[in-house]
Amino acid sequence: MKRILYLLIFLIPVGFCHGQNQGNAGNNETEPVFGIKFSGFVKNDFFYDTRQTVTAREGHFLLWPSPEKLDPNGLDINSAPSFNFLSIQSRLTGSISGPDAFGAKTSGMIEGAFFGNIEPNINSFRLRHAYAKLNWTNTELLLGQTWHPMFNTVCFPDVVSFNTGAPFQPFARNPQIRITHSIGHFKFMAAALSQVDFTSAGGSSLIRNSGMPEVMGQISYTYKNGNGTEISSGIGGGYKTLRPRLETSKKTLNYVEDERVGSYTSQAFLKIKTSPLTFKLQGFYGQNSYDVTGISSFAVLSVDTATDYRTYTALTSYSIWSEVHTNGKTVMVGIFGGYTGNLGADKTILPQYVFGTRSNIHHVWRVSPRIVWNYGKMRLAAEIEYTTAAFGKFGTDGKVTNSSEVSNLRSLFAVYYFF
């Protein structure tokens, strides 16, 4: 509650200054308006699950159904249904404009929601985006926290669920330095990233202690014509290095451990938009995708019994998703489908030393139809998410065998009020 009060105390004078800027601009129409403009929405989600699920924030961010958990009578404890009503996705966005600097147009954004950053902090205000941008004629420099480059803002699942297509769509926000250069219909992007909130298995200290940020690159193409047709496509990839430990964990004498684990990721996407319909397709292939809500992490290759010095290797996974939806202004219908699978390791690992909690997943798939009604500032939306996950035994090759599927049906109704 104190955080919310502090936020309101801060917003009152800022909003007053913004009004002053608007008034000054009225005296001189050529004078640019500098300040901050607030927008956002209030959202209420009402949902029901047919079984227990793996989620964040009291069931709000759905990933997949929980595996079977049998009691002494052979009954599945996790087959119990659940429901919840939540408003924690409600969002406040401040769009910032200011005078030119270094020959570039300047802008910024600060945005938060009431999702909290850990489960006990649900309902607390959480930072989503906070960045400054410099825009020259063909080049943009972004510094701050925003979407991971593999969450493409031109091509992502437009579902009602807050998971936004995770775990099939890479989902994370990262502090970063990102530069984008445009040449005609093409854009070339390069970025260096750290981690916060969305971290690799083991926490954000693993990438910090590696001494190197994650690096990403992407090439994209966008074409639009006057008839409402738009085509966007792109390919990209990245590499990150983690240092799992600074020292070994012998009971009597610890040693420095400088071993690292590297991993690569790659992605391709396609979006085709016409006046009546939009089609999207995206694929992901790579290693150690835990920090973008993927199912792969990393494991231990060997352990020196004398010193406890360990070596590591990354686990690999892939995902693909697609959706199609109508583009009506009042009523929109759509359907989303996704699949992700575990490909294991390319070396023999020690399965008892695996980082993260997702190593027993063989695959996950989902189908979710939706319908959305827009009425002025109000939006009503209904969606059904049918998600199936296969759990099994994790082996020395990093793959999952003898898997069996469990499924969950989530019925979701959401009410938005935009401002």
Secondary structure as UniProt FT lines:
FT   HELIX           2..27
FT   TURN            29..30
FT   STRAND          35..49
FT   STRAND          53..56
FT   TURN            57..60
FT   STRAND          61..65
FT   TURN            72..73
FT   HELIX           77..79
FT   STRAND          82..86
FT   TURN            88..89
FT   STRAND          91..101
FT   TURN            102..103
FT   STRAND          104..113
FT   HELIX           119..121
FT   TURN            122..123
FT   STRAND          126..135
FT   STRAND          139..147
FT   TURN            149..150
FT   TURN            153..154
FT   TURN            162..168
FT   STRAND          173..183
FT   TURN            184..185
FT   STRAND          186..193
FT   TURN            201..202
FT   HELIX           205..208
FT   TURN            209..211
FT   STRAND          214..224
FT   TURN            226..227
FT   STRAND          230..242
FT   STRAND          261..273
FT   STRAND          277..287
FT   HELIX           290..292
FT   STRAND          298..303
FT   TURN            305..307
FT   STRAND          310..314
FT   STRAND          316..326
FT   STRAND          331..344
FT   STRAND          350..355
FT   TURN            359..360
FT   STRAND          361..375
FT   TURN            376..377
FT   STRAND          378..394
FT   TURN            396..397
FT   STRAND          400..418
//
